[in-house]
Amino acid sequence: MKGFTYYDTIPVIPEPTIPEIIAGLSSAQKGKLLQGFTILGRTAYRLVANRLAIDEKAVDRLFGKMDEMEANSRSLMRGEVIVTPEVVDPDTGEVTTPAVYNTPPADSGELLTTIQDDFSDDFTSGQVTAVLTKMVKYSKHDGSGNWNFYKNNVIL
């Protein structure tokens, strides 16, 4: 028979990965996305997507990853990341060995190294650097934030 194609199920089109989304953007779009995220926050993804003529789902996924990167940075800087979980005696329920938490990074370079490893599947090291640099810079609303201001006023 010619003319019609019949499908038992609708073919599933896989969503592009974060690297594929980023590869499809121009340098100007990448810069504007980063600026939109750092100044407006994740909730403004529809506005940013509309202004840059980029798919909303793609922007939401990118903003979600950047938001996760920021949350991980804050946890690392506060020393809240468990390196070794606590050990509990199964019979008594008492903690026999307390949990060991990370040592907060001493500077932005140390933080950057840790975050780059955590997000290497989705972002290049240059992209992680750009996100963290903007995150620190815009920790002050006028864009003049620095590592010490970010660490002492935003994190702690």
Secondary structure by P-SEA (a helix, b strand, c coil): cccbbbbcccbbbbcccaaaaaaaccaaaaaaaaaaaaaccccaaaaaaaaacccaaaaaaaaaaaaaaaaaaaaaaacccccbbbbbccccccccccbbbbcccccaaaaaaaaaaaccccccaaaaaaaaaaaaaaccccccccaaaaaccccc
